């Protein structure tokens, strides 16, 4: 495993690979946890060469304080990646990724008008900017994304289609802590007490799935919000039950679509997201 920080060094290493062998890519913002490592493991299983990027992308933060708070732990991340079998860790600075301001404006239609898109204006445009740039730098055959960021995954798939990029997007399962809390780099910012109470988010989602047949979509949506908000550590920003393709709110359980419950919750100042397939 080698650490590179410039595009020139990255390309030199990539050029040393056998062109007949595939390259897997795992884009991250660092502060790695077992969820990230599960993506790397999947990539290593499926490709002779794997690149992991570590870059906290400024263009996807609509809150500068959130950008400042985001954990940066490169030395620890490198230690975690050593035993995984990944080939290259690419850790560029902002000037390397954006030598000039990226003025592109993507149109994702209804996909970006709900949930994360509605509450974080410009977020997904920043995601598309950085992921498309990283794809251009790494030129992977496959790229691996966690299903925890369910809406982001849909956006990335749409971007790949729009730009006609020759990369396969591979979704990977959510990895949870023992308490059920979805693993996230932001969990590191929680106090021990907050972390314990944050497990209410996933507990409530799993209970909600059991109640599907007893409550309407509207009733269940209200129940989830009320149940999480009962906890004094938690404050729901949104909870939506949506279809898995266009991410539009579902009105009835009878609609022919896979239904996903998606939630964003503040635990103190830390914003956590999670989701669960409700079918």
N, C-alpha and C positions, 0 to 999 in steps of 0.2 A: 504494500500500500504506500502510495506517495501523495504528499500534499503539494498542490500547486495553487498559485494565487493570481496568475496572469493568463490571459487567453493564449499568448504565445507559448507558454509552458504547457498549457492544457493540450494545444494542438500537437505539440511535439510528442507528448506521451500517447495521444490518440493515434498519431501516424505510425507509432511502433507496433500497433496491434495488427493482427492478420485481418485483412479486409473481408475475408470470408466468414469471420466470426462476429457474432452479434454483440452490441453494446447495450447494457441496461442502464437506466438512469433514475436516481431517486433525488428529486429536488427537495431541499429542506431549508428551514431558517435556523437550524441548529438547536441547541438545548435539547439534545436527542434523548429519547426514552425508548422503552421496549416497542412502542408502536412504530417508531421510525425503523428500529432494528428489524422488525418483522418485514417491513418493505424491502430492506436491504437483503434479508435472507431470501425472500422470494425472487428478487432480481438476480442474486448470485446463483440460485438454483436453476434459473432459466437462461443465463447468459455467461459466456466465458469471461467477459469483461464488464465491470460495473463502476459507474461514476456516481458519487454522492456529492451534491453541492450543498454548501452551507453559506447562506447569504440572507441577511435580514433586509428584505426589500422595502425601501422607503415609500415607493409609489402606491403600495396597497394599504397604507395606514392613513385613515382620514383623521386620526387623533394623534397629534405629535407626542403627547404624553404617553400614549400606548406604545409608540415606537421607542421612546426612551426607556420605558420599563421592560421592554421585551428582553428576556435573558440571553446573554451571549457567553458561551462556555466552550470555546473552540478546543482548548487543551483537553478538557474532559470528553468532548465529543470524539476527538481523535483516539483516546484510549478505548472508548466504547466501540469504535469502528475497527480497531486493529484485528480482533479475532473473527470478523465477519467474512473476510475474503474479498472485500471490495478492492478494486484496483487503484482508483484515484479519488482523492478528496479535493474538490475544487472550492476554494474559499476566497472569492474575489472581493475587492472593495467596490463601493458604489461607482467610482469613476471607471472601473474596468467594465462593469455591466452597462453603465450609461455614460459613454464618452461624450455624448451629447444628450440633451433632454429628449425623452421619448414623448412625442406629441401625438402619437396614434390614439384614436378614439374607436373602440370596438363597440359594435351594436349586438347585444345578446337578447334583444327583445324582452319577452316576458320572463325569461330566465333570470334576469338581473333586477326585476321590478319587485320581487317578493323577498321576504325574510332578510338574509344578510344584505342583499342589494338595497332593500328599502331602508335599512337601518345604518348602513355604512356606505354612503354615496361615494362612488369612484373606486371602491375597494376592488371590484372584479376587473375593472379596466387595468388597475395596477397589477393584478394577478396575471392577466393575459399578457401585459407588457413583459413582465419578467420571465414567465414560463416560455413564451415564444422566443425571447432572446437567449435563454439558457438552452432551449432546443437547438437553436441555430449554432450555438457554441459547441455543444456536446455532440450533436447529430446522432442521437440514440436511435436504436431500433425499437426499444420498448421503454416506457416510463411508468413508474409505479406511484399510485396515490392512495391514501387511506380514505375509507368510506366515512370517517368521522366528519370530514369536510365535504358533506354530501353535495351541497350546492356548488362548491368550488369544482368538484369533479365533473359535474354537468357542464360548467362553464368551460373547463379545459377541453373536454370532448368537443364542444361546439366550436371553440377556437381552432382546434386542429382541423376540423371539417372546413371552416371558413378559409383558412390559410392553405388548405390542402397539404398538410405536413405529413411526411412519410414516417410517422411514429405511431406505434400501438399503445393506447392508454390501458393500463392494467389496474383495475380497482382491487383494493385489499381490505380485508375485514378490520373492523374496529377492535383495538386491543384495550382491555379494561384493567384497572387496578383491582385488587382483591375485593375492595368495597363495591365495585361496579362502576366507579367513576371512570369515564372515558379518558384514556391517557392523552395528555396535552403538555406541551412545553410550559404553558401558562400555569399548570398545576404547581410548578416550582415556586410560584410567587405567592401561593396560599399559605397562611399559617396552619399549624397542625389542626387547630379547631375548625378553621374554615374548610380544610380538606375533608375532615370527617363529616361535616354537614353537607358538603357538596355532593356526597354520594346519594343524597335525597333525589337528585335530578334523575339519575338512571333508575333508581328504585321506583320512582313515580312512572317513568316511561314503561317499565316492564309490567307494573300494575295496570296501567292504562290499556296495554295490549290485551290483558285478561278480561277487561271490562267492555271490549268492543261490542259484543253481542247484547250488552245490557243498556248501553247508552247510545244516543245518536252522535254523529260527528260533532255537532255543535255542543252537545252536553259534555262529551268527553273532553273537548278542547277546553271548556271552562273548568272542568274538574281538575285537569292537569295543572293549569295556571294557579288555581286556588290551593291545590295540594302543595305545590312547590313554595308558593308565597307564604304558606303557614310557617315555614321555617324562617326565623328572624335573620338568618345569615344570607338568605337568598331573595332575589328580586327578578322575576321573569321579564325579559324584554319582549319576547314573542314565543308563542307555540303555535305551530301550524301542522295540520295533517294534509299532505299534498300528494299529487301523483308523482311517480318517480321519473317521468320524462320531461314534462314541461314545468314541473314544480308548482302547479297551480292548486289552490285550495280545493279540497274534496268536499262536496256537499252531502254525499250519501255513501254508505258502505256498499251500495249496489253498483256504483260506477265501476266500469271495467278497466281497472288500472291497479298496479301495485301501489299501495299506500304507505307513506313514510311520515312518521311523526318527527318534526324537527323543532328543536328548542334552543334558545339563547338565554342565559341566565347570568346576572351579575352576582358574584360572591364577594362582597365588599366592592372594591374597584376592579376586580378581575373578572373578565367576561369569558364565560365558558359555553361551549356549544356541544350538542349531542343529537343523536337521532336513532330511530328504531323502525324497522320495517314492521308494519301493523297487520299485514295479511296473515 
